[in-house]
Amino acid sequence: MGLAIFGMRFLEVIFFLGLAGSAVVVVISFIEDGKELFGKDEQE
């Protein structure tokens, strides 16, 4: 029973770490797309 509870808690932590990582990727993508959309992306 203790092993099952540990497994559930471990999976919860991994899930929320993945969720936080995905949120970071979405924010970075939003910023980069905003730069490209508004023409602030400097290309040579």
Backbone bond lengths (Angstrom), bond angles and torsions (degrees), N, CA, C in turn:
res aa  C-N    CA-C-N  psi(-1)  N-CA   C-N-CA  omega(-1)  CA-C   N-CA-C  phi
1 M - - - 1.458 - - 1.535 110.88 -
2 G 1.333 116.22 -41.23 1.462 120.05 179.26 1.514 112.06 -63.33
3 L 1.327 115.38 -36.69 1.468 119.48 179.22 1.530 110.72 -66.52
4 A 1.317 117.07 -38.27 1.469 120.94 178.43 1.527 110.62 -64.72
5 I 1.321 117.30 -42.52 1.473 120.90 179.43 1.530 109.42 -65.19
6 F 1.334 116.74 -43.08 1.459 120.16 177.17 1.527 110.60 -59.58
7 G 1.342 116.75 -43.96 1.461 120.97 179.06 1.516 112.05 -61.34
8 M 1.322 116.62 -41.42 1.466 120.19 179.30 1.524 110.78 -65.21
9 R 1.322 116.48 -43.92 1.473 119.83 179.29 1.529 110.43 -64.60
10 F 1.319 116.53 -40.83 1.464 120.86 179.06 1.531 110.70 -61.92
11 L 1.333 116.51 -44.27 1.459 120.04 179.23 1.528 111.26 -66.06
12 E 1.329 117.52 -34.73 1.462 120.09 176.23 1.529 110.69 -62.38
13 V 1.328 116.23 -44.83 1.470 120.13 179.94 1.516 110.42 -62.70
14 I 1.328 116.97 -45.90 1.467 120.76 179.64 1.529 110.75 -61.98
15 F 1.332 116.96 -40.45 1.466 121.52 179.26 1.528 110.74 -60.58
16 F 1.342 116.54 -48.28 1.458 118.97 -177.03 1.522 112.08 -71.49
17 L 1.319 118.45 -31.15 1.461 120.08 173.66 1.530 110.49 -64.69
18 G 1.315 116.52 -41.44 1.464 120.51 176.87 1.516 111.89 -64.25
19 L 1.328 116.00 -39.92 1.458 121.27 178.21 1.530 110.93 -63.20
20 A 1.325 116.41 -43.15 1.467 120.75 178.52 1.531 110.49 -65.25
21 G 1.327 116.88 -41.23 1.461 120.34 177.75 1.519 112.03 -62.10
22 S 1.319 116.13 -41.13 1.460 120.18 178.19 1.520 111.21 -65.07
23 A 1.322 116.89 -38.61 1.469 120.51 178.33 1.527 110.20 -62.97
24 V 1.326 117.21 -40.22 1.463 120.73 178.22 1.530 110.38 -62.45
25 V 1.320 116.66 -43.28 1.473 120.98 179.28 1.524 110.54 -63.04
26 V 1.328 117.72 -41.08 1.464 121.17 179.37 1.527 110.49 -64.01
27 V 1.326 117.52 -42.63 1.468 120.86 179.56 1.524 110.72 -64.08
28 I 1.330 117.10 -44.67 1.467 120.28 179.11 1.530 110.60 -62.97
29 S 1.323 117.15 -42.34 1.464 120.70 178.73 1.527 110.94 -63.77
30 F 1.336 116.24 -40.49 1.460 120.52 179.11 1.522 110.76 -61.80
31 I 1.320 116.96 -43.32 1.469 121.20 179.43 1.524 110.97 -64.48
32 E 1.335 116.49 -45.78 1.473 119.72 -179.70 1.531 111.06 -64.65
33 D 1.328 117.72 -41.38 1.469 120.37 178.47 1.522 110.82 -65.71
34 G 1.330 116.54 -37.02 1.463 119.65 177.68 1.514 111.52 -63.63
35 K 1.326 116.56 -40.74 1.471 120.18 177.29 1.522 110.56 -61.82
36 E 1.332 115.28 -44.40 1.469 118.82 -178.83 1.525 111.34 -67.83
37 L 1.323 116.59 -39.36 1.463 121.37 -177.66 1.523 111.43 -65.95
38 F 1.301 117.02 -42.08 1.462 120.50 -176.39 1.516 113.07 -92.26
39 G 1.325 117.96 6.62 1.450 121.89 172.00 1.515 114.13 75.26
40 K 1.333 117.86 22.42 1.451 119.28 178.76 1.523 111.09 -91.98
41 D 1.308 116.51 1.67 1.467 121.31 178.41 1.520 108.66 -81.86
42 E 1.309 116.70 114.33 1.460 120.43 -176.71 1.517 110.34 -87.21
43 Q 1.344 115.36 115.13 1.456 120.12 179.05 1.517 108.15 -113.90
44 E 1.316 114.91 140.81 1.468 119.31 -179.26 1.504 110.82 -103.72
